[in-house]
Amino acid sequence: MQTERDRDLAVRRFKGAKGLNSGKVARGVDPSPPGRLPFASRWSAVLLVFLVGLLWSARATLADGPGFERSADELWLVDCRALTTVRSAAEHIDQRFRTWRFARGQEKWQAVPERDYLQAVQMVMPTCVWVHGDRVDCDRAFQIGREVYQQLVGEQEDLPPLRFVIWSWPTTHQLRGRPLKDARMKAARADAAGYSLGWMLNQFPPASPVSLLGFSFGARVVTGAVHVTAGGQLAGYEIPGQDDRRATGYQVVLIAAAMGNNWLEAGRKYDQACARIDRLLLLNNCQDWVLKRYHLLKCGNGCEALGYTGLGAPDSLADHRARISQVNAGPYIGKQHRWGPYIYSAPLMGKMRATLLGQSPAPVELPMHQLPTAAGSRPPGNEVTAVRPTDDSP
């Protein structure tokens, strides 16, 4: 049985422990058990992680600050994502575009009516059109296109003013877990995007030099657009009111082209394209692990990808051979199939600049593409890590 003395002793011990803890708190010491951060420190750590994540997600926005665009250049984005079939493109070609212009003073993109865009492009001015590849949503298209522009022109004030157009087409990743079916759907949409781009190319003044740059499926869009401007058809449709006043052809660069390696030949899908191309640069990669499996799409009678093997039969393009050059980018890119490593590679960008802008490239020795000598064989090349790999898919 507990005595009164024992109860008094227990009360004194309790009060003493309470006073000790109170003293620690008063002196700024947290009495929490060892191994746990103080309450304020825990919230500071959470806040720090949040800020780091915010800065990481906004890294592209920070890079879009002033000084990345030349003052006389124009940056546009044309969105044709509402046109998913050639038929819809042919029937609604002049009323289904959305357009934006980059406002340099405010450092943001501003939506403008399509008629204002069509009126603005009537001014004679060198124009370059960039077409992205697969799995790029609308928001990402703005960022990628601006990065490509910045790498293309940099701070080279000796170049004339340039109109840079980002062509945004429907490639958002939709069928997750079914990559082949998703890729086949985007391959079909590339024809609609190519038809729409072909119509848009005819809106530029004939005196304006026009160059085109496409990656992966974007290369298919570019080639299809040039094909229809030359009078060719896509899915049985041709562009009404062909404009034959253009004195010069197009300057074209195809990066890791996800299209058949024989589609430029006579009687093939884009056989009219070469008639409208003055200079064609093919940046191929015989190590590309995605293009290696291109034949699985079965959208070109099982033929291999142009960006993987190069031209299937160069002799069949003898009339145009002098205007076509091929480069094996495998030693610079390795096995990856991404746009960033090509754009951020100084030697490859030098070749692109020479074709698209007519600028003399730096004297860098590049490996010219060699066609396979036997079925399944590929020219050797060292796998080199890209300068700036990105998380973008084809």
C-alpha positions in Angstrom: 0.0 0.0 0.0 1.4 3.3 -1.1 2.2 5.7 1.7 1.8 9.5 1.7 5.6 9.8 1.6 5.8 7.8 -1.6 3.1 9.9 -3.2 5.0 13.1 -2.3 8.2 11.7 -3.8 6.5 10.8 -7.0 5.0 14.3 -7.3 8.4 16.0 -6.8 10.0 13.7 -9.5 7.3 14.6 -12.0 7.6 18.3 -11.4 11.4 18.1 -11.7 11.2 16.4 -15.0 8.7 18.9 -16.3 10.8 21.8 -15.2 13.9 20.3 -16.9 12.1 20.0 -20.3 10.7 23.5 -19.9 14.2 24.8 -19.5 15.3 23.1 -22.6 12.5 24.6 -24.6 13.2 28.0 -23.1 16.9 27.7 -24.2 15.8 26.7 -27.8 16.5 23.0 -27.4 13.9 20.6 -28.8 13.1 17.9 -26.2 11.9 15.5 -29.0 13.4 12.0 -29.0 16.8 11.5 -30.7 16.7 10.6 -34.4 13.9 13.0 -35.3 14.4 16.5 -36.7 12.9 19.4 -34.8 9.5 20.6 -36.1 10.8 23.7 -37.7 13.7 21.8 -39.4 11.3 19.3 -40.8 9.2 22.0 -42.5 12.4 23.7 -43.7 13.5 20.4 -45.4 10.0 20.0 -47.0 10.1 23.6 -48.3 13.6 23.1 -49.7 12.6 20.0 -51.6 9.6 21.8 -53.0 11.7 24.8 -54.2 14.2 22.5 -55.8 11.4 20.7 -57.7 9.9 23.9 -58.7 13.2 25.2 -60.1 13.8 21.9 -61.9 10.4 21.9 -63.6 10.8 25.6 -64.6 14.3 25.2 -66.0 13.0 25.6 -69.6 11.2 28.8 -68.5 14.3 30.2 -67.0 16.2 29.5 -70.2 13.6 31.4 -72.1 14.7 34.7 -70.6 15.8 37.7 -72.6 18.7 37.6 -74.9 18.0 34.2 -76.5 16.3 35.6 -79.6 17.6 38.1 -82.1 15.6 41.3 -82.2 14.7 41.1 -85.9 13.6 37.5 -85.9 10.0 36.2 -85.8 8.9 33.1 -83.8 5.6 31.5 -84.6 3.8 28.3 -83.7 1.1 26.9 -85.9 -1.1 24.2 -84.4 -2.8 21.7 -86.7 -3.7 19.2 -84.0 -7.4 19.3 -84.9 -6.6 17.8 -88.3 -6.0 14.0 -87.7 -6.9 12.7 -91.2 -6.0 13.8 -94.7 -9.7 14.1 -95.5 -10.4 16.5 -92.6 -7.3 18.5 -93.6 -8.5 18.8 -97.2 -12.1 19.8 -96.2 -11.2 22.2 -93.4 -7.7 23.3 -94.5 -8.3 27.1 -94.1 -10.2 27.1 -90.8 -8.6 24.6 -88.4 -5.3 26.2 -87.5 -4.4 27.9 -84.2 -1.4 30.3 -84.2 0.8 31.9 -81.6 3.6 34.5 -81.9 6.3 35.0 -79.3 6.1 38.5 -77.8 9.8 39.3 -77.1 9.1 42.3 -74.9 6.8 40.3 -72.6 8.7 37.1 -72.9 5.6 35.0 -73.6 3.6 33.4 -76.4 0.5 35.3 -77.5 -2.4 33.7 -79.4 -3.2 35.5 -82.7 -5.9 35.0 -85.3 -5.0 32.8 -88.2 -5.7 35.7 -90.6 -3.1 37.8 -88.9 -0.5 35.1 -89.2 -1.3 34.6 -92.9 -1.0 38.4 -93.4 2.3 38.5 -91.6 3.9 35.8 -93.6 3.3 37.7 -96.8 6.3 39.8 -96.0 9.3 38.4 -98.0 11.7 36.9 -95.4 13.8 33.8 -95.0 11.7 31.2 -93.3 12.6 28.0 -91.5 9.9 25.4 -90.4 10.6 22.9 -87.6 8.5 19.8 -87.3 8.8 17.7 -84.1 8.5 13.9 -83.7 6.2 11.6 -81.8 4.9 11.9 -78.2 5.0 15.7 -78.0 2.0 17.5 -76.5 1.0 21.0 -77.3 2.8 22.7 -74.4 6.0 20.8 -75.0 6.0 21.8 -78.7 6.5 25.4 -77.7 9.5 24.6 -75.6 11.2 22.2 -78.0 10.7 24.5 -81.0 12.2 27.5 -79.1 15.2 25.4 -78.1 15.8 24.3 -81.7 15.6 27.9 -82.8 18.0 29.1 -80.2 20.5 26.4 -81.2 20.1 27.1 -84.9 20.7 30.8 -84.9 22.3 31.3 -81.5 23.7 34.9 -81.3 24.9 35.0 -84.9 24.0 38.6 -85.8 25.6 38.2 -89.2 22.6 36.1 -90.4 19.7 37.9 -92.0 16.4 38.2 -90.1 14.7 34.8 -89.9 11.1 33.8 -89.5 11.0 30.5 -87.5 7.8 28.5 -87.6 7.1 25.6 -85.2 4.7 23.1 -86.8 2.7 21.4 -84.0 0.8 18.3 -85.0 -1.2 15.7 -83.0 1.4 13.3 -81.4 0.4 13.3 -77.8 1.1 9.8 -76.3 -2.3 8.2 -76.1 -2.2 4.4 -76.2 0.0 3.7 -73.2 1.2 0.1 -73.1 0.6 -0.4 -76.8 3.6 1.3 -78.5 3.2 -0.3 -81.9 -0.5 0.7 -82.3 0.3 4.2 -81.0 3.1 4.6 -83.5 1.0 3.4 -86.4 -1.7 5.9 -85.4 0.9 8.7 -85.4 2.3 7.5 -88.8 -1.2 7.9 -90.3 -1.6 11.3 -88.8 1.8 12.4 -90.3 0.1 12.4 -93.7 -2.6 14.8 -92.5 0.0 17.0 -90.9 2.1 16.9 -94.2 -0.9 17.8 -96.3 -1.7 20.8 -94.0 1.9 21.9 -94.0 2.0 21.7 -97.8 -1.0 24.0 -98.0 0.7 26.4 -95.6 4.0 26.4 -97.6 2.0 27.7 -100.6 1.0 30.7 -98.5 4.6 32.0 -98.3 5.7 34.5 -101.0 7.5 32.8 -103.8 10.5 35.1 -103.2 10.9 34.0 -99.6 13.6 31.3 -99.1 12.0 28.4 -97.2 13.9 25.7 -95.3 12.4 22.7 -93.4 13.7 20.7 -90.5 12.0 17.5 -89.3 12.8 14.8 -86.7 11.6 11.2 -86.8 7.9 11.2 -87.8 8.4 15.0 -88.3 10.7 14.1 -91.3 7.8 12.2 -92.8 5.6 15.3 -92.4 8.2 17.5 -94.1 8.7 15.2 -97.0 4.9 14.7 -97.5 4.4 18.5 -97.5 7.1 19.1 -100.2 5.6 16.1 -102.1 2.1 17.7 -102.3 3.5 21.2 -103.2 5.1 19.5 -106.2 1.7 18.2 -107.3 1.8 14.8 -105.6 -1.1 13.2 -103.6 -1.5 12.0 -100.1 -4.3 9.5 -99.5 -5.8 10.5 -102.8 -5.9 14.2 -102.1 -3.9 17.0 -103.7 -3.6 20.6 -102.8 -5.9 22.8 -104.9 -4.5 25.9 -106.6 -0.9 24.8 -106.9 1.6 27.7 -106.8 4.3 27.2 -109.5 5.8 30.7 -109.1 8.5 29.6 -106.6 11.8 30.2 -108.3 13.8 28.2 -105.8 13.2 24.9 -104.1 13.3 24.1 -100.5 16.3 23.4 -98.3 15.5 20.3 -96.2 17.1 18.5 -93.3 15.7 15.1 -92.2 16.9 13.9 -88.8 16.5 10.2 -88.0 13.7 10.0 -90.6 11.0 7.5 -89.6 9.9 6.8 -93.2 10.6 4.2 -95.8 14.1 4.2 -97.2 12.7 4.0 -100.7 9.9 6.5 -100.5 11.7 9.2 -102.5 12.2 6.9 -105.5 10.0 7.0 -108.6 6.6 5.4 -108.1 6.9 5.5 -104.3 5.0 7.4 -101.7 6.9 10.8 -101.9 8.3 10.5 -105.4 7.5 14.1 -106.3 9.4 15.6 -103.3 12.9 15.7 -104.8 11.6 17.9 -107.7 11.0 20.7 -105.2 14.2 20.3 -103.1 17.3 22.2 -103.8 19.4 20.7 -101.0 18.6 17.7 -98.9 20.7 16.6 -95.8 20.0 13.3 -94.3 21.3 12.8 -90.7 21.1 9.0 -90.3 22.0 6.8 -87.5 22.7 3.1 -88.1 22.7 2.5 -84.4 19.3 3.9 -83.6 17.5 1.3 -81.5 14.0 2.6 -82.4 14.5 2.9 -86.1 16.0 -0.5 -86.1 12.5 -1.8 -85.4 10.8 0.5 -87.9 9.8 -2.5 -90.1 7.4 -3.7 -87.4 5.1 -0.8 -88.2 4.4 -2.5 -91.5 3.4 0.8 -93.0 5.8 0.6 -96.0 5.7 -3.0 -97.2 8.2 -4.0 -94.5 11.0 -1.6 -95.8 13.5 -0.2 -93.3 13.7 3.3 -92.1 15.5 6.0 -94.1 17.1 7.4 -91.0 18.5 3.9 -90.2 19.9 2.6 -93.5 20.1 5.8 -95.6 18.7 5.8 -99.1 17.8 2.3 -100.2 18.8 2.7 -103.8 20.8 6.0 -104.4 21.2 5.2 -108.1 17.5 5.5 -108.6 17.8 9.2 -107.7 20.6 9.9 -110.1 18.9 13.1 -111.4 18.9 14.5 -107.8 21.9 12.8 -106.4 24.1 15.9 -106.5 21.7 17.7 -104.2 21.5 15.0 -101.6 24.1 14.4 -98.9 24.0 11.8 -96.1 25.8 11.8 -92.8 26.1 8.9 -90.4 25.5 10.5 -87.0 25.9 7.2 -85.1 29.3 8.1 -83.6 27.8 11.3 -82.2 24.5 9.9 -81.0 24.8 6.3 -80.2 21.7 4.1 -79.9 19.3 6.8 -78.7 16.4 8.1 -80.7 15.9 11.7 -79.4 16.0 15.1 -81.0 18.2 16.8 -78.4 21.5 15.1 -79.1 21.3 16.1 -82.7 20.4 19.7 -82.0 23.0 20.1 -79.3 25.8 18.5 -81.2 28.1 21.3 -82.6 29.4 19.3 -85.6 25.9 18.2 -86.6 24.3 21.6 -86.1 27.0 23.1 -88.3 25.9 20.8 -91.1 22.3 21.7 -90.5 23.0 25.4 -90.4 24.9 25.2 -93.7 21.9 23.5 -95.4 19.1 25.5 -93.8 20.6 29.0 -93.6 23.3 28.8 -96.2 26.0 29.4 -93.6 29.5 27.8 -94.1 30.0 25.0 -91.5 33.0 24.8 -89.3 35.8 22.6 -90.8 34.8 19.4 -88.8 35.3 16.0 -90.4 32.0 14.1 -90.3 31.6 10.4 -91.2 29.6 10.1 -94.4 27.0 7.5 -94.5 27.9 4.1 -95.9 25.1 1.8 -97.1 24.9 -1.7 -95.8 27.0 -4.2 -97.8 24.8 -7.2 -96.8 21.5 -7.9 -95.2 21.6 -7.0 -91.6 25.1 -5.4 -91.7 25.6 -1.9 -90.6 28.6 0.5 -90.8 30.5 0.6 -87.6 30.3 3.5 -85.2 31.3 4.3 -81.7 28.5 5.0 -79.2 29.1 8.5 -78.0 27.0 10.1 -75.2 25.1 13.1 -76.5 26.0 16.6 -75.4 22.5 17.1 -73.9 20.3 14.1 -73.8 16.6 14.9 -73.2 13.6 13.0 -72.1 11.8 13.4 -75.4 10.6 10.4 -77.3 10.5 10.1 -81.1 
